C-alpha cells in the first residue's frame, strides 16, 4: 500500500511542476513588457527571447505580441542602443504569429494588424533612406520586410526592384517588376522596359522578353515603341511572316491608326520591300500629317536611295561616269527632291532634332539651295 501511495504522490507532483514553469514563463513575458515600458530594451530583448523558445509560449499570442513590440521598439530606437539583426523582420514575425492565432476581430488581432502597418511604414522609410545612401543591399532587406507586411501594396516592390537593379541583382529586380505588372496590375513603361532588357539582353530569354513586349502593348496601346521592338525581334529572328501577319491583323481592326501603317512601313523596309514601305509610310501620313516618325522615315528612305545612287556614281570608272554619270546624278536628285518635303515637315515638328537638321543641310546642298543650307548649318553650330 505504501508503494501505491508513493506513485499517487508522484503523479500529483508533475502537474505542479508544469504549473510552476508556466507561471515563471508568464512572469518573464510580463517582465519583458515592463522593461519595454520603462525603456530598458536590452533587458526586454533578453527576457522575450528566452521566453518564446518555450513550446508553451510559442502557442501564446500575448507572448508574440510582446515579442513584436520589443523588436519594433528596437528598430525605431533613435539611439540604436540594442544590437539586433533585422529587428523589423522579427517584429513582423511576432505580429504575424498573433494574426495567425487570433481572430481578426479580436482586440489582440486588431492591434497586431495595426502594428504590422507600423512595421511596413518603418521598413519603407528606412529602406528609402538606405537607398538614398546607395546602401542597396541593406535597403533590399527592409523592402522585403515591407512586402511581407503588405503584400498587395506596390511601394515595396517598386523600391525593392529599383534597389536590386542598382545593386546589379537583375534576377531579384525582374521578380519584383514581374510581380508588379502581373499580379498587382501596375502599369509602368519603365518596368516593362526593364523586364524586356533583363530577359532579352541579360538572360538571353527571347520568349520571356517577347511575352512582356506583348503585355506592354496591351497596357500601352498608344505607344508604338513596344510594337516596333517586337517587330525588330521578329525580324532579327527572320520571322517576317509572323511580323507581317501581326501588323495586317492589327490594321484590319484599326484601319485609321497611323502608328500601325508606320510600323508596317518599318517592317517592309527591313524586309527589303521598298515600294511597299513607301506606300505604308504614306498611308500613315495620310492618317496623321503631323506624325514625326512616318515623315522622317519616309524622308530617310528617299535620302538613302539617293545616297546609294551617288555612291554608285562615285565608284564608276571615268569613262563609265562620262557615259552614265549625268543620268545617275539626275536620279539621285529626284530622290532628294522627294525626301525634302517630308524632312522639312520633320524639322517643323522637331525643330532642334540634330539628325534632322544635319540631313536637311545635306539635301539643301545637293539641290543647290545654299542659303537654306547655311541657315541650317548656323543653327547646328549654335546648338
C-alpha positions in Angstrom: 0.0 0.0 0.0 2.9 2.3 0.7 4.2 1.8 -2.8 0.8 2.8 -4.2 0.7 6.0 -2.2 4.1 6.9 -3.4 3.0 6.5 -7.0 0.0 8.7 -6.5 2.1 11.4 -4.9 4.4 11.3 -7.9 1.6 11.9 -10.3 0.5 14.9 -8.2 3.9 16.5 -8.3 4.2 16.6 -12.1 1.3 19.0 -12.9 2.5 21.2 -10.0 5.9 21.5 -11.7 4.3 22.3 -15.1 2.2 24.9 -13.4 5.3 26.4 -11.8 7.1 26.5 -15.2 4.2 28.2 -16.9 3.9 30.7 -14.1 7.6 31.5 -14.5 7.2 31.8 -18.2 4.2 34.2 -17.9 6.3 36.2 -15.4 9.1 36.6 -17.9 6.7 37.7 -20.6 5.2 40.2 -18.2 8.7 41.4 -17.1 9.6 41.8 -20.8 6.6 44.1 -21.2 7.5 46.1 -18.1 11.1 46.5 -19.3 9.8 47.7 -22.6 7.6 50.3 -20.9 10.5 51.6 -18.8 12.7 51.8 -21.8 15.1 49.0 -20.9 15.1 47.5 -24.3 18.2 45.3 -23.7 16.5 43.6 -20.7 13.2 43.3 -22.6 15.0 41.6 -25.5 16.8 39.1 -23.3 13.5 38.2 -21.5 11.3 37.9 -24.5 14.0 35.9 -26.5 14.3 33.4 -23.7 10.5 33.2 -23.3 9.5 32.5 -26.9 11.8 29.5 -27.4 9.5 27.6 -25.0 6.9 25.4 -26.6 4.1 26.8 -24.4 5.0 30.4 -25.1 5.0 29.7 -28.8 1.3 29.0 -28.6 0.6 32.2 -26.6 -0.4 35.2 -28.8 0.4 37.6 -26.0 4.0 36.4 -25.9 4.3 37.0 -29.6 2.7 40.4 -29.3 5.2 41.4 -26.7 8.0 39.9 -29.0 6.8 42.1 -31.8 6.5 45.2 -29.6 10.1 44.7 -28.3 11.7 44.4 -31.7 9.6 47.2 -33.2 10.9 49.4 -30.3 14.5 48.3 -31.0 14.1 49.0 -34.7 12.7 52.5 -34.1 15.1 53.4 -31.2 17.0 56.5 -32.4 19.9 55.8 -30.1 20.5 52.3 -31.6 21.2 51.1 -28.0 20.5 47.5 -28.6 22.2 45.4 -31.3 19.7 43.2 -33.2 19.8 41.7 -36.6 16.9 42.9 -38.8 14.7 43.9 -35.9 11.8 44.9 -38.2 11.7 41.4 -39.7 11.5 40.0 -36.2 8.8 42.5 -35.2 6.8 41.4 -38.3 7.3 37.7 -37.4 6.0 38.3 -33.9 2.9 40.2 -35.0 2.2 37.7 -37.9 2.1 34.9 -35.3 -0.5 36.8 -33.4 -2.6 37.2 -36.5 -2.3 33.5 -37.2 -3.6 32.7 -33.7 -6.2 35.4 -33.2 -9.5 36.2 -34.8 -9.1 39.4 -36.9 -12.0 41.0 -34.9 -10.4 40.3 -31.5 -8.6 43.2 -29.7 -5.2 41.5 -30.0 -5.8 40.6 -33.6 -6.7 44.2 -34.5 -3.7 45.6 -32.5 -1.3 43.1 -34.3 -2.6 44.2 -37.7 -2.1 47.9 -36.7 1.4 47.2 -35.6 2.1 45.4 -38.9 1.2 48.6 -40.6 3.8 50.4 -38.5 6.4 47.8 -39.4 5.6 48.4 -43.1 5.9 52.2 -42.7 9.2 52.0 -40.9 10.6 49.4 -43.4 9.6 51.7 -46.3 11.1 54.9 -44.7 14.3 53.3 -43.5 14.7 51.4 -46.8 14.3 54.7 -48.7 17.0 56.3 -46.6 19.4 53.4 -47.2 18.6 53.6 -50.9 19.4 57.3 -50.9 22.7 56.5 -49.2 23.3 53.9 -52.0 23.3 51.1 -49.5 21.2 49.0 -51.8 21.7 45.5 -50.2 20.5 46.7 -46.8 17.7 48.6 -48.4 16.5 45.4 -50.2 16.3 43.6 -46.8 13.9 46.3 -45.5 11.8 46.4 -48.7 11.5 42.6 -48.4 10.0 43.1 -44.9 7.6 45.7 -46.3 6.5 43.2 -48.9 5.7 40.6 -46.3 3.8 43.2 -44.2 1.7 44.5 -47.1 2.0 42.0 -50.0 -0.6 43.9 -52.1 1.0 47.3 -51.8 3.1 48.3 -54.8 5.6 50.6 -52.9 8.0 48.0 -51.6 8.1 46.1 -55.0 8.9 49.4 -56.8 11.7 50.4 -54.5 12.9 46.8 -54.0 13.1 46.3 -57.7 14.9 49.5 -58.3 17.4 48.8 -55.4 18.0 45.3 -56.8 18.7 46.7 -60.2 21.1 49.3 -58.8 22.9 46.6 -56.9 23.2 44.5 -60.1 20.9 41.8 -58.8 18.8 41.6 -62.0 17.1 38.4 -61.1 15.6 39.9 -58.0 14.7 43.1 -59.9 12.9 41.1 -62.5 10.9 39.2 -59.8 9.7 42.5 -58.3 8.9 44.1 -61.7 7.1 41.0 -62.9 5.0 40.8 -59.7 4.1 44.4 -60.1 2.8 44.1 -63.7 1.5 40.6 -63.5 0.0 40.3 -60.0 -0.6 43.9 -58.9 -1.7 45.3 -62.4 0.8 48.1 -62.0 1.4 49.8 -65.4 4.8 51.3 -65.9 6.7 51.7 -69.2 10.0 51.8 -67.2 9.3 48.5 -65.6 8.2 46.8 -68.8 11.4 48.1 -70.4 13.5 46.8 -67.6 11.9 43.4 -67.8 12.4 43.3 -71.6 16.0 44.3 -71.2 16.7 41.8 -68.4 15.2 38.9 -70.2 16.4 39.8 -73.7 19.9 41.1 -73.0 21.0 39.6 -69.7 19.2 36.3 -69.6 19.0 35.7 -73.4 15.4 34.6 -72.9 13.7 35.9 -76.0 10.5 34.1 -75.2 10.1 35.9 -71.9 11.1 39.2 -73.5 8.6 38.8 -76.2 5.9 37.9 -73.6 6.5 41.2 -71.8 6.7 43.2 -75.1 3.2 41.9 -75.9 1.9 42.6 -72.4 3.3 46.1 -72.7 1.4 46.7 -75.9 -1.8 45.8 -74.1 -1.0 48.1 -71.3 0.1 51.0 -73.5 -1.7 50.6 -76.9 -0.9 54.1 -78.0 2.8 53.7 -77.6 4.4 52.5 -80.8 7.8 51.7 -79.3 6.9 48.3 -77.9 5.4 47.1 -81.1 8.4 48.4 -83.0 10.7 46.5 -80.7 8.6 43.3 -81.1 8.8 43.6 -84.9 12.5 44.2 -84.6 12.8 41.0 -82.5 10.8 39.1 -85.1 12.8 40.5 -87.9 16.1 39.7 -86.2 14.9 36.2 -85.9 13.8 36.3 -89.6 10.2 35.7 -88.5 9.0 38.1 -91.3 5.7 36.4 -91.9 4.8 36.5 -88.2 5.5 40.1 -88.0 3.6 40.9 -91.2 0.6 38.9 -90.1 0.6 40.7 -86.8 0.5 44.1 -88.4 -2.0 43.1 -91.1 -4.4 41.8 -88.5 -4.0 45.0 -86.4 -4.6 47.2 -89.4 -7.8 45.3 -90.3 -9.0 46.1 -86.8 -7.9 49.7 -86.8 -7.7 50.9 -90.4 -7.3 54.6 -89.3 -4.4 54.0 -87.0 -1.3 55.8 -88.4 1.0 54.0 -86.0 0.2 50.7 -87.5 0.9 51.8 -91.0 4.2 53.3 -89.8 5.2 50.0 -88.2 4.2 48.2 -91.4 6.4 50.5 -93.4 9.3 49.9 -91.0 8.8 46.1 -91.4 8.7 46.3 -95.2 11.8 48.4 -95.2 13.6 45.8 -93.1 12.4 43.1 -95.4 13.8 45.0 -98.4 10.3 45.7 -99.8 11.0 49.4 -100.6 7.9 50.2 -102.6 5.6 48.7 -100.1 7.4 50.5 -97.3 6.9 53.8 -99.1 3.2 53.1 -99.6 2.7 52.2 -95.9 4.6 55.4 -94.7 2.4 57.5 -97.0 -0.7 55.9 -95.6 0.5 56.7 -92.1 1.0 60.3 -93.1 -2.5 60.4 -94.7 -4.0 59.5 -91.4 -1.8 61.9 -89.4 0.2 64.5 -91.4 2.0 65.5 -88.1 3.3 62.0 -87.4 7.1 62.7 -87.0 8.3 59.1 -87.3 6.4 58.4 -90.5 7.6 61.7 -92.1 11.2 61.2 -91.0 11.4 57.5 -92.1 9.9 58.2 -95.5 12.4 61.1 -96.0 15.2 58.9 -94.8 14.2 56.2 -97.2 14.4 58.6 -100.2 17.6 60.1 -98.9 19.2 56.7 -98.6 18.1 55.8 -102.1 19.8 59.0 -103.4 22.9 58.3 -101.3 23.2 54.8 -102.8 22.9 56.1 -106.3 25.6 58.7 -105.7 27.8 56.1 -104.2 27.4 54.0 -107.3 28.4 57.0 -109.4 31.5 57.7 -107.3 32.7 54.1 -107.8 32.5 54.3 -111.6 35.5 54.4 -113.9 35.9 57.8 -115.6 34.7 56.5 -119.0 31.6 54.9 -117.5 30.9 58.1 -115.5 31.1 60.2 -118.6 28.5 58.0 -120.2 26.1 57.5 -117.3 27.1 59.9 -114.6 24.8 62.7 -115.5 21.7 60.5 -115.7 22.6 58.8 -112.4 23.0 62.1 -110.6 19.7 63.2 -112.0 18.1 60.1 -110.5 19.7 60.9 -107.1 18.4 64.5 -107.3 14.9 63.2 -107.9 15.1 61.2 -104.7 16.5 64.2 -102.7 13.6 66.2 -104.0 11.1 63.5 -102.9 12.7 63.5 -99.4 12.7 67.2 -99.0 9.1 68.0 -98.1 8.9 65.1 -95.6 12.2 66.2 -94.0 11.0 69.8 -93.8 7.9 68.6 -92.0 10.0 66.6 -89.6 12.1 69.7 -88.9 8.9 71.7 -88.3 7.7 69.1 -85.8 11.1 68.7 -84.0 13.0 72.0 -84.8 16.0 71.1 -82.6 16.5 67.5 -83.8 20.1 67.5 -84.8 19.8 64.4 -87.0 17.0 66.0 -89.0 18.9 69.3 -89.3 22.1 67.6 -90.4 20.2 65.5 -93.1 18.3 68.6 -94.2 21.5 70.6 -94.6 22.9 67.8 -96.9 19.8 67.8 -99.1 19.8 71.6 -99.4 23.4 71.4 -100.6 22.7 68.6 -103.0 19.8 70.6 -104.5 21.8 73.8 -104.7 19.7 75.6 -102.0 22.8 77.1 -100.5 21.2 79.9 -98.4 18.9 77.4 -96.7 21.8 75.1 -96.1 23.8 77.9 -94.5 20.9 78.7 -92.2 20.7 75.1 -91.0 24.5 74.9 -90.5 24.4 78.1 -88.5 21.7 76.7 -86.3 23.7 73.5 -85.8 26.8 75.4 -84.8 24.9 77.3 -82.2 23.5 74.1 -80.5 
